[in-house]
Amino acid sequence: MENRLSTLSYNEFVLLLEKDEIREVHLAGNNVTLHDIYDRQFKTYTPDPDGLADRLLAKSVKVYGASDHSDRIWNLLTIAIPVLLIMIVWFMMNRRNTQTESSADFAKSRAVMSGQADRIITFRDVAGIPEARDELLEIVDFLQKPKKYSRLGAIIPKGVLFLGPPGTGKTLLAKAIAGEAGVPFFSINGSDFVEKFVGVGASRVRDLFREAKKNSPCIVFIDEIDAVGGHRAGAGSAGGQEERGQTLNALLVEMDGFGSHEKVIVIAATNRPDILDPALLRPGRFDRIITILPPDVKGRRAILDVHTRNIKLAPDVNLDDLARVTPGFTGAELASLVNEAALIAGRTEKDVIDQDDLDMAKDRILMGIERKGLVIDEQDKRSMACHEAGHAIVAWILPDTDPLHKISIIPRGKAMGSTQQQPIQDRYAYTDHYLRHRLAIIMGGRAAEEVLLGQISTGAEGDLAQAVELATNMVCKWGMSEKVGPLAYFKANQGFLGGPTAQNNFSEETARLIDSEVRSLVEEGYRCARAILDKERRFLDQLTESLLEAETIDRQEMQIIHDCTQREQHESQGACENRPHHQPTGVEP
C-alpha cells in the first residue's frame, strides 16, 4: 500500500503543515508518511527529521516514530564491509605465508635422525659378515679417534657403498657403525629425493648435508641409492630424468664439498650396482665398495645365535643342522625363520620351540603356506607320490649328490610336493659330474611316472623348465660341452636381483649346435634316471605307497624302506619286520 501513496515535495508538505491540514505523521528516519484532515495519505522526504519533529509538535500534530530498516542496514554495512575487507586481506597474507612455509618444508630433507630413545645397534647385533665388519672398524676408529689418522696426513674415506642382495644386512651394518661410534645417524631412502617438481630433489640433498654438517661427526645412510644414483640420460631426456639428473648432480657436489674438518661419512646401499652412474663410484666419493653376500654355513650359525638369543629352544634343537639345511638364506630370512617358528609354537601353546617348529617354518619360507583346503583325488595323489619318489630315489642312488633330507606330497604354495636335499657344505663351484647328476635327479620325477604308472602328466612342467635352464647354462655359460667347446655365449646380469641374461651374437649354425647339446644333456639325464628306476622298481613301489600313507618321509625312514626293499629282493618269503609304523603291510612284492 505504501508504494501507491502520492508523493509530495517537501515544500508542499510544509505548506500543508502551515495551513493546519495535517492530522498525524509517521516518521521513519528521513521518510515521512502523513494523514491530512481529509483522510488522505501522502509520503515525502525530509532533510531535517530532528527539526521537523519540533514543528509538528508545535502544530499539535500526532507524531509516530518507527525505525528505518534501510538506514539501519546501510549503517551496518558501512561497518561490516571495512571489517570484511581487512579480514580478507589478512587471510590472503596468512595463506601466502603458509604456502611459503609448506613449500620450504616440502623441499626439506626427509632424513630421519636416530635419537637416544632408539635402540642402539652395535656390532654385537651383526653376525655372518665378519669381513665387512672388520673393514668398517677403521671408520669407527676414525670417528672415535680422528687425531690418530690426521696426524699422519691420512684422509678417511668419505663414502662407503654396500652392494648385495636384499636382506643381507646392509642397513643393519650401517646402523651398527653409528652405534659403535656413538655419533648421530641420518637415514633416508633414495626414493625420498625424487619428486615430480623440478629442483625439489636437489634442495632435499642440500638440506640433508646442511643438517649433517651441523651435527658433525655423523653418518648419513642412503638406502636404495640406485633410485637417485642411476645413469644420467643424455640431452633431450624427459622431465623426470632431468630432475633425477639434477638430484644426482647435487649429491655429487655435496660429497665433493666435504672438508677435512667435516667428519661426515656417507654410507649407501644398493642391490643394483649395474645401473649406478660411474661418477658416483669414483674414489673421493665412495672410496670403499663392500660386497655383502648371503652368509656361509658358519655365518648362518652365528646369525641364528643372534636371533635365538632371547628365544626358548627345546633340547632337541640343533642349530648346526639348521644352518646346514638353509643354504642361500640371508640374515633377514633366518630372522624370519626363527620368528615364524616362535609363532607356530605359540599357536600350539608350547613352552619352547622344538625342531618340528623350525622345520615347518623353513618349509613355509621356502615353499609357502600349507594348502590344507586343497582336495586331491586318489589318482592325482598317487601320481604326485610317484613323481616325488622318483626324484628321491635317483638322488639316493647317485653318488656325488647332496644327501636327501625329506620328501613330502603336502601341497605348499605353488608346489604340489617337494623333495629336499641337505648339502653337507656350501658349494661355490660345481663340477660337470655333479651337474649331470643334478639333471638326472630333476628328470627322475617324469621317469618315475612312466615306469610305475605307464604314463606322463603335467606335473613335470617345472622340472622340464629347470632342466633346460641348467643344461643351457652348462653349454652357454660354463663351457661344459665338447662340441660347443669352452666358450661363453651368455653372461649373467650384473645386478643382484636376477633378470634376463645377456646373449652374445652367434650364428644360426651355432644356435642349432647349442640346441642340440642342450637336448642331449637333458635326454642323457632322463636316460640315467630311467635306468636307475627300472632297476629299483621295487624300491619305487614301496616308497610311493609309504608316501601315500604318511605324506612326509625323512631320511631315516627312507633308509628303513630302502633296507627292507633290499632284504626282500634277497628273500623269497616273509616281509620286513622293521618297517616304520606308517609303512603299509600286505603290499605285494
TASULDA-V781029 format. One record per residue. N is the residue number from 0. PHI is phi in whole degrees, -180 to 180 (* if undefined). D_CENTER is the distance of its C-alpha to the mean C-alpha in Angstrom with 1 decimal. Layout:
N/PHI/D_CENTER
N/PHI/D_CENTER
This chain:
0/*/80.2
1/-66/79.8
2/-71/78.8
3/-90/82.2
4/-67/84.3
5/-72/86.6
6/-103/85.7
7/-108/88.3
8/-76/88.4
9/-63/88.5
10/-67/92.1
11/-66/93.1
12/-62/91.5
13/-65/93.5
14/-64/96.7
15/-64/96.3
16/-65/95.7
17/-67/98.9
18/-86/100.8
19/57/99.5
20/-101/98.1
21/-105/94.7
22/-94/94.3
23/-149/90.7
24/-138/87.6
25/-111/83.9
26/-100/82.0
27/-136/78.2
28/69/77.4
29/-91/79.3
30/-90/79.7
31/-127/83.1
32/-119/84.2
33/-129/88.0
34/-122/90.6
35/-90/94.1
36/-72/97.4
37/-97/97.4
38/64/94.1
39/-101/92.2
40/-117/88.7
41/-138/87.4
42/-135/84.5
43/-156/84.4
44/-129/82.4
45/-109/83.8
46/-79/82.9
47/-135/84.2
48/-66/83.1
49/-68/84.2
50/-69/87.7
51/-66/88.2
52/-61/87.8
53/-66/90.8
54/-66/92.9
55/-67/92.1
56/-66/93.0
57/-65/96.3
58/-92/97.2
59/60/96.4
60/-91/93.6
61/-68/91.1
62/-116/87.7
63/-116/84.4
64/-104/81.1
65/-152/77.6
66/-76/74.3
67/-96/73.2
68/-63/69.7
69/-64/69.2
70/-68/70.1
71/-65/67.9
72/-63/64.9
73/-63/65.7
74/-62/66.0
75/-66/62.7
76/-65/61.0
77/-63/62.6
78/-89/60.8
79/-74/57.5
80/-61/56.9
81/-61/56.9
82/-63/54.6
83/-64/52.2
84/-63/52.2
85/-63/51.5
86/-66/48.5
87/-64/47.1
88/-62/47.5
89/-65/45.8
90/-64/42.9
91/-66/42.3
92/-66/42.5
93/-66/40.1
94/-65/37.6
95/-65/37.9
96/-66/37.3
97/-64/34.2
98/-64/32.8
99/-64/33.6
100/-66/31.8
101/-65/28.8
102/-63/28.7
103/-66/29.0
104/-65/26.2
105/-64/24.0
106/-86/24.7
107/-77/24.1
108/-68/21.3
109/-100/18.4
110/-66/18.2
111/-105/18.3
112/-98/21.1
113/-69/21.2
114/-101/24.3
115/-69/26.8
116/-72/25.7
117/-73/22.3
118/-69/22.5
119/-81/23.6
120/-102/21.8
121/-123/24.3
122/-66/24.7
123/-67/25.9
124/-88/22.3
125/-111/21.3
126/-142/22.6
127/88/22.6
128/-133/22.6
129/-64/26.1
130/-64/26.8
131/-66/24.0
132/-64/25.1
133/-64/28.7
134/-64/27.9
135/-90/26.4
136/-61/29.3
137/-64/31.3
138/-67/29.1
139/-62/29.3
140/-64/33.0
141/-67/33.4
142/-65/31.7
143/-87/34.1
144/-133/37.2
145/-65/37.1
146/-67/40.9
147/-60/40.8
148/-103/39.4
149/-67/40.7
150/-67/44.3
151/-98/44.0
152/82/42.5
153/-77/39.1
154/-115/36.1
155/-68/32.9
156/-56/29.9
157/-77/28.2
158/-144/24.8
159/-130/22.8
160/-112/20.1
161/-95/17.9
162/-115/17.1
163/164/15.4
164/-64/12.9
165/-63/9.5
166/86/10.6
167/-88/14.1
168/105/14.6
169/-66/14.5
170/-66/13.5
171/-62/15.7
172/-67/18.5
173/-65/18.5
174/-66/18.9
175/-67/21.6
176/-62/23.5
177/-65/23.7
178/-67/24.7
179/-70/27.3
180/-79/28.7
181/69/28.8
182/-120/27.8
183/-60/25.5
184/-129/21.8
185/-98/20.1
186/-121/16.4
187/-150/14.7
188/-93/11.8
189/-60/13.3
190/-70/12.3
191/-70/14.3
192/-82/17.4
193/-90/17.2
194/-139/19.2
195/-78/21.6
196/-89/24.5
197/-66/26.2
198/95/26.7
199/-68/24.1
200/-60/21.7
201/-64/24.7
202/-64/25.9
203/-67/22.8
204/-62/23.0
205/-63/26.7
206/-66/26.1
207/-61/23.5
208/-74/26.1
209/-64/28.9
210/-67/27.5
211/-64/26.7
212/-66/30.3
213/-66/31.6
214/-103/30.0
215/-62/30.9
216/-77/30.6
217/-158/26.8
218/-124/23.5
219/-108/21.1
220/-111/17.6
221/-112/15.5
222/-86/12.0
223/52/10.8
224/-68/14.4
225/-64/14.5
226/-66/13.5
227/-119/16.9
228/-106/18.8
229/-71/19.1
230/-56/22.6
231/-79/24.7
232/-80/26.4
233/-82/30.2
234/-65/32.6
235/78/32.3
236/-75/28.5
237/-69/26.8
238/-61/26.3
239/-63/22.5
240/-67/23.1
241/-65/26.0
242/-64/24.0
243/-63/21.3
244/-66/24.4
245/-63/26.0
246/-65/22.9
247/-65/22.9
248/-60/26.7
249/-64/26.5
250/-65/24.1
251/-64/26.6
252/-65/29.6
253/-65/28.2
254/-70/27.6
255/-76/31.1
256/-86/32.6
257/-71/32.2
258/-93/35.6
259/-66/36.8
260/-86/37.1
261/-97/33.5
262/-87/31.6
263/-116/28.1
264/-111/25.8
265/-99/22.7
266/-117/19.9
267/-128/17.1
268/-136/14.4
269/-158/13.2
270/-113/12.7
271/-129/14.6
272/-67/18.0
273/-70/19.9
274/-106/19.1
275/-73/19.9
276/-70/23.2
277/-58/26.1
278/-65/27.3
279/-79/24.3
280/-97/25.1
281/-73/28.8
282/-58/30.5
283/103/30.9
284/-115/27.3
285/-106/25.2
286/-75/28.0
287/-112/26.1
288/-119/23.6
289/-116/22.4
290/-93/20.7
291/-116/18.8
292/-106/18.8
293/-55/18.3
294/-71/21.2
295/-82/24.6
296/-65/26.4
297/-68/27.7
298/-65/24.4
299/-63/22.9
300/-64/26.0
301/-66/25.6
302/-66/21.9
303/-63/23.2
304/-62/25.9
305/-66/23.6
306/-82/21.5
307/-101/24.8
308/-60/26.6
309/-112/26.7
310/-109/26.6
311/-87/29.8
312/-108/30.4
313/-74/33.3
314/-61/35.9
315/-81/35.1
316/-76/31.6
317/-117/31.7
318/-69/28.7
319/-64/30.3
320/-65/30.2
321/-64/26.6
322/-67/25.6
323/-71/27.7
324/-90/26.2
325/-122/22.5
326/-66/22.7
327/86/19.6
328/-69/17.5
329/-88/15.4
330/-61/15.8
331/-66/12.6
332/-70/13.9
333/-67/17.3
334/-63/16.3
335/-66/14.8
336/-62/18.0
337/-64/20.3
338/-66/18.7
339/-65/18.8
340/-63/22.4
341/-65/23.2
342/-67/22.1
343/-63/24.2
344/-65/27.1
345/-67/26.8
346/-64/27.1
347/-95/30.2
348/59/31.6
349/-84/32.1
350/-88/33.0
351/-138/31.3
352/-95/28.7
353/-104/30.6
354/-66/29.9
355/-63/29.5
356/-63/26.6
357/-68/24.8
358/-65/25.8
359/-64/24.4
360/-65/21.1
361/-64/21.0
362/-63/21.9
363/-67/19.3
364/-71/16.4
365/-74/18.2
366/-122/19.4
367/105/18.1
368/-76/20.1
369/-72/23.9
370/-91/25.3
371/-71/28.3
372/-84/29.3
373/-76/29.8
374/-98/33.5
375/-120/34.8
376/-76/38.5
377/-63/40.6
378/-65/40.9
379/-67/37.2
380/-66/36.7
381/-65/39.5
382/-63/38.1
383/-64/34.7
384/-63/36.7
385/-63/38.8
386/-61/35.8
387/-70/34.1
388/-63/37.5
389/-62/38.1
390/-56/34.9
391/-65/35.9
392/-68/39.6
393/-62/39.0
394/-66/36.6
395/-72/39.2
396/-83/42.2
397/-68/41.0
398/-80/41.2
399/55/38.6
400/-130/35.7
401/-70/33.1
402/-60/34.7
403/-71/33.9
404/-109/31.9
405/-164/31.6
406/-122/32.3
407/-149/31.0
408/-116/31.5
409/-83/29.3
410/-65/26.8
411/-138/23.1
412/58/20.3
413/-88/21.8
414/-83/24.2
415/-86/27.7
416/-167/28.6
417/-154/27.9
418/-125/29.9
419/-104/28.4
420/-112/29.9
421/-111/29.7
422/-64/30.0
423/-71/32.7
424/-151/30.9
425/-68/28.0
426/-106/29.1
427/-115/28.5
428/-146/31.2
429/-119/32.5
430/-83/36.1
431/-60/37.5
432/-62/39.2
433/-64/35.9
434/-71/34.1
435/-67/37.1
436/-67/37.2
437/-64/33.5
438/-62/34.4
439/-64/37.2
440/-64/34.9
441/-62/32.5
442/-82/35.5
443/-64/37.1
444/-65/35.6
445/-66/37.2
446/-64/40.4
447/-65/40.7
448/-62/40.6
449/-73/43.4
450/-71/45.4
451/-87/45.3
452/-103/44.8
453/71/46.5
454/-155/43.7
455/-120/40.1
456/-135/37.2
457/-78/33.8
458/-65/32.2
459/-92/32.3
460/-58/30.0
461/-66/27.1
462/-63/29.6
463/-63/31.3
464/-63/28.2
465/-66/27.3
466/-67/31.0
467/-65/31.3
468/-64/28.2
469/-64/29.6
470/-64/33.1
471/-63/31.9
472/-65/30.2
473/-61/33.4
474/-82/35.6
475/-98/33.6
476/-115/31.5
477/-112/33.5
478/60/37.1
479/-100/38.1
480/-126/40.5
481/-66/44.2
482/-72/44.8
483/-77/41.9
484/93/42.4
485/-79/40.2
486/-123/38.3
487/-113/34.6
488/-99/33.8
489/-118/30.0
490/-131/27.7
491/-75/24.1
492/-62/21.2
493/-76/21.0
494/-82/17.2
495/-103/15.2
496/-100/13.1
497/78/16.3
498/103/17.7
499/-68/21.4
500/-83/24.1
501/-80/26.5
502/-110/30.0
503/-75/33.1
504/-77/36.1
505/-147/38.7
506/-75/41.7
507/-66/42.1
508/-63/44.4
509/-65/41.7
510/-61/39.2
511/-65/41.8
512/-65/42.3
513/-63/38.6
514/-59/38.5
515/-64/41.6
516/-71/40.3
517/-62/37.0
518/-60/39.1
519/-62/41.5
520/-66/38.9
521/-65/37.3
522/-67/40.8
523/-62/41.9
524/-63/39.1
525/-66/40.1
526/-64/43.8
527/-64/43.1
528/-64/41.2
529/-65/43.9
530/-63/46.6
531/-64/45.1
532/-72/44.6
533/-63/48.1
534/-73/49.5
535/-104/47.4
536/-61/48.0
537/-64/49.2
538/-61/46.1
539/-63/43.8
540/-62/45.8
541/-65/45.7
542/-66/41.9
543/-63/41.1
544/-65/43.3
545/-65/41.7
546/-66/38.2
547/-62/39.4
548/-87/40.7
549/-92/38.2
550/69/35.0
551/-138/33.7
552/-132/35.8
553/-97/35.1
554/-65/36.8
555/-64/39.8
556/-68/40.6
557/-61/40.2
558/-65/42.8
559/-64/45.2
560/-63/45.0
561/-65/45.7
562/-65/48.6
563/-63/50.1
564/-65/49.9
565/-63/51.6
566/-67/54.3
567/-67/54.9
568/-70/55.5
569/-101/58.3
570/-114/59.8
571/-85/61.6
572/-134/61.7
573/84/59.6
574/-112/56.0
575/-69/53.6
576/-85/54.0
577/-108/50.8
578/-67/48.2
579/-65/45.2
580/-60/45.6
581/-92/43.5
582/-69/45.5
583/-66/47.5
584/-99/51.2
585/79/53.8
586/-76/51.8
587/-70/54.3
588/-71/54.0
